Amino acid sequence: MNPFELKPKPLEEIIMNWKQLSPKPYDKHDVDPYTRCRVILMNGTEFEAVWYGHQFSRHTGDNELRRQVALLRRLEQQQQKLIGALKPADETILEHTIGYEQLAVDLTAGLAQREDNPYVKQALDFALLEDFDHLYRYADLMEFDDGQHAEELVGRYTEIMPGRPTIAHHRHPFDSVKFHIQNRTASPMTRLCTGIITAAEQQTMNYYMNVAAFYPTAWGQKLYREIGMVEEQHVTQYGSLMDTEQTWLEGCLNHQYTECYLYWSAMETETDPRIKNVWLMLFEQEVSHLHAAANLLETYEGREAAQVIPDGTFPDPLLLTGNIDYVRGVLGGTVCNTALREDWTNVNDLARGADFFTYQGIVNGDVRDVESHAIIERVIGRDGEDYRFEVAPNPVSALRDRKRDDTSLGRVQGTPC
C-alpha cells in the first residue's frame, strides 16, 4: 500500500457534520482490549497532528500558508473528536487508564521488536519497563478502590506485575534528552516509530495531567500526578529522538504519512466490523490530508514528496498484540538501568554525585510520600499481598515477594539486580 498512489478527495468534501462526529461508542463490557488501545492510539495521533499544526502556524508569517494549515488542522480536530466519541460514557477514568498502559506496554514492545536502529530500540526497551510498572500500580489502585481485576480489562494478553519500580523512574531532566535521528538516513520504520511513540506517550501524559484532579480519591490523584510526571520524561525522551533538521512542511508531510500508516494498520487489524469501517473512512480522509501536505511542500519549497519520503510503500501493518515473553526478557536483563544524558546505564555504575541521586533525594526524600509505593503498601496492608496477574514468577527475584514493595531496585546503589 502506497498512499501517494491513491486518488484523494478535495479537502472541502471531507468536512464532517455533527452526526458524523457522534458515532456509537464501543461497549466496554465486550470490547476487544486492543480495539480500546487503537482508539487511544489514534486519539493521541490526531492530537499530535493538531498540536503540530498550531506550532507550525506560530512559526510562519505567511497568512495564506497559515490558512491552508488551519484547514488541515480543523479536519484533524474533527477526526480527533470523532475518535474521542468512541469511548463510552460509562467507562471510568481508571478503566480507561488500564487501556492506556496496556497500549503503552504492547505498542512499545511491538515497535521495539521491529526497530532496526539499536539506539532507538534501546530507548523503547528502557521506557517499556516503566510503563509496565505503571500498569501494575494502576491495577492495584483499581483493586483497592473498586475491587476490580485489571486482568479482565487487558484480556490476559498483558501481564500485570512489578517492572522497574516507579519510584526509580524520577530522574533529572537533563537525562531525558537523547540524540535525534536524521530522516534522510533513517529507515522508514524508524521514522514512523519515533513519531508514533512520541504521540502515544504525549497522549498519556496529557490524559493523566487532565484527569488527576477528577479522580475520586486523594491517593488516586497523587498516583496520577506522580506517573504523569514520568510520562513527561518519556515524551521528552521520545520527542528528542525525532529529526530536528526537517522543515515545518517536511514535518507536516511526515505527520500525515504516519497517520495514514496508522489508520491503514488499524483498518487491517481491527476485529470489530463497525469500528473497522470508522478506520477505513478516516484513512480515506487522511489520504486527502497527505496529498494536501505534499502540494504545500511543492508550492512553498519547490520539492516533491518523494524527496522527503523516497518510498511511500507502507511497512507491514502495526499489530497490537501480547508480548509477554519479550517484556520478560527485557525486564530480566535491564531492570536496574537508568538514564545518563544521551545514554543509559546500570544505576550501580553511576558516579555517586550523579544528577540522578540529587534529583531522587529532593523528589523522593521520604519514601512514604511516594504514592506509587504507598498504594502497593495499602493493598498489602488490607489484603496481605499485592494484586498481580502473571503467567510465571517474575523474572527478577527481588520483585517476586508479594508482601513487600521494593523501593531500592534501579534506585539505590548496591542493590542486587
FENQUI-V831137 format. One record per backbone hydrogen bond with DSSP energy under -1.0 kcal/mol. CO is the residue of the C=O (numbers start at 1). NH is the residue of the N-H. Records with the same first field share a line. If there is no record, write none. Layout:
CO: NH, NH
This chain:
1: 314
2: 5
3: 6
10: 13
11: 14
17: 21
19: 22
27: 30, 31
32: 35, 36
33: 37
34: 38
35: 39
36: 40
37: 41
38: 42
39: 43
40: 44
41: 45
42: 46
43: 47
44: 48
45: 49
46: 50
47: 51
48: 52
49: 53
50: 54
51: 55
52: 56
53: 57
54: 58
56: 59
62: 66
63: 67
64: 68
65: 69
66: 70
67: 71
68: 72
69: 73
70: 74
71: 75
72: 76
73: 77
74: 78
75: 79
76: 80
77: 81
78: 82
79: 83
80: 84
81: 85
83: 86
84: 87
86: 26
88: 91
92: 96
93: 97
94: 98
95: 99
96: 100
97: 101
98: 102
99: 103
100: 104
101: 105
102: 106
103: 107
104: 108
105: 109
106: 110
107: 111
108: 112
109: 113
111: 114
117: 121
118: 122
119: 123
120: 124
121: 125
122: 126
123: 127
124: 128
125: 129
127: 131
128: 132
129: 133
130: 134
131: 135
132: 136
133: 137
134: 138
135: 139
136: 140
137: 141
138: 142
139: 143
140: 144
141: 145
142: 146, 148
149: 152
150: 154
151: 156
154: 157
160: 389
165: 168
166: 169
172: 175
173: 176
182: 185, 186
187: 191
188: 192
189: 193
190: 194
191: 195
192: 196
193: 197
194: 198
195: 199
196: 200
197: 201
198: 202
199: 203
200: 204
201: 205
202: 206
203: 207
204: 208
205: 209
206: 210
207: 211
208: 212
211: 214
217: 221
218: 222
219: 223
220: 224
221: 225
222: 226
223: 227
224: 228
225: 229
226: 230
227: 231
228: 232
229: 233
230: 234
231: 235
232: 236
233: 237
234: 238
235: 239
236: 240
238: 241
241: 181
247: 251
248: 252
249: 253
250: 254
251: 255
252: 256
253: 257
254: 258
255: 259
256: 260
257: 261
258: 262
259: 263
260: 264
261: 265
262: 266
263: 267
264: 268
265: 269
266: 270
272: 276
273: 277
274: 278
275: 279
276: 280
277: 281
278: 282
279: 283
280: 284
281: 285
282: 286
283: 287
284: 288
285: 289
286: 290
287: 291
288: 292
289: 293
290: 294
291: 295
292: 296
293: 297
294: 298
295: 299
296: 300
297: 301, 303
304: 307
305: 308, 309
323: 327
324: 328
325: 329
326: 330
327: 331
328: 332
329: 333
330: 334
331: 335
334: 337
336: 347
338: 345
340: 343
343: 340
345: 338
346: 349
347: 350
351: 354
354: 358
355: 359
356: 360
357: 361
358: 362
359: 363
360: 364
366: 369
367: 370
370: 373, 374
371: 375
373: 377
374: 378
375: 379
376: 380
377: 381
378: 382
379: 383
380: 384
389: 160
396: 399
397: 400
402: 386
408: 411, 412
412: 415
